[in-house]
Amino acid sequence: MERVVETVAEKRLNYAQRALEKKIRNRSAKLGVIGLGYVGLPLAVEMAEKGFRVTGIDIDGGKVEAVNAGLSHIRNVPHESLLSTVVNGTFRATQSFAAVESLDTISICVPTPLRKTKDPDLSYIMAAVEAVHNHLRPGKLIVLESTTYPGITREIVLPTLEKSGLKAGRDFFLAYSPERVDPGNKAVATCNIPKVIGGITSCCTKLATLLYQQFVERTVPVSSAESAEMVKFLENSFRSVNIALANELARMCGKLHINVWEVIEAAKTTPFDFMPFYPGSCFGGHCIPVDPYYLTWKTRINGLEPRLIEMAAIINSQMPGFTVDRIADALNKRKKSMKGSRVLALGIAYKSDVNDTRESAALEVVRLLMEEGANVSYSDPHVSEVEIGGEILVSANLTCQLLQSMDCVVILTDHSLFDYAMIAADSPLVLDCRNSLRDFSGSNILSF
């Protein structure tokens, strides 16, 4: 009797797998993306451009309305590309999770922020997974892309979906594939970034790999969802640790009166075992400031203290305060106090040439300056306004007159649109946190 039951289960699996494989290969599969942000929208457009009918789901009504009008809110997705998919009917957006019922695959690309206590906030993932569970039918493939701690796909997502009575790897398929995006980098896009994929079962891995092979140049299957989840944390912890090393080196070089930028450039000449990372007053984005805390939280509850990763996060979090101290010291040497001084922050986005302010430590620098009593303004060609400490700040037009009116200018984000020659010439005092003025000299220019 046991062998008969097993054979029936195998038949169910084989039928569901073959049916979905066929739909994916002939492009008749209906694909869905939950979350139309920096990860989800580029993914959805890439799918649609490859001939699939795609439904994007987002709870933000304004975002849905803009997408359906062909207006992209993501710089990596040109308006023309989005509009083309909307006009030809391969992509539409909706706020209704009922759309899940008619979909064959669902990629979950929702935010995974931290709570104030630095613990994982899984509310967006859980809301999305519950919505999928409510409309789950046999034969669907669900792929989680949101960055979380290792184990969440099997420990949290799987039990929630199996409350339906359906079983993963037999009735439906579940996998994890970490999102990989680099906003502002024109050399990479969804299609040419290798996709790591790990399923709950080997069959889940196979189907998810087949899906992504339709619109990504290279797929990298791994043995489990947990391995795929850990890949993302290795990548971002690697960056976090090395940025922390560069930041600590910068502080050491400052004490020893050594040019840290010169040191890094010279070290780059070694033909082996060195990859340059650079210091800065701040860094941000959703991944590097957040992901290490997910990993340290997970490992700590399993009895391991991840000291290196944790210390790197602490060092990096201290850089806004260090930057403000440098500004205060520079003003003091010119017989000016921080209180009442006019300070201009150049760049409020978390990295160059993007409009993304998520977790941008530039915001923290500005907030700390305001707390110290400075009269702070900012200029950013990509961010028109921000709210800091309950106050709305509007980006100022960068002119000679504006620079000359300041007591101190601080370069926080090195946007390519900034006129650095003008900044070097017309700023009475400028703290260069990005080595943007390396080609200029003057007693008014201070290196980070």
PyMOL commands that set and color helices and strands:
alter all, ss='L'
color gray80, all
select helices_A, chain A and resi 2-25+40-49+61-68+79-87+97-102+123-134+152-162+190-192+202-213+225-256+260-267+291-301+307-317+319-333+361-371+400-404+420-426
alter helices_A, ss='H'
color red, helices_A
select strands_A, chain A and resi 30-34+53-57+91-94+105-108+141-144+173-176+195-199+219-221+342-346+375-379+385-388+391-394+408-411+430-432+445-447
alter strands_A, ss='S'
color yellow, strands_A
deselect
rebuild
show_as cartoon
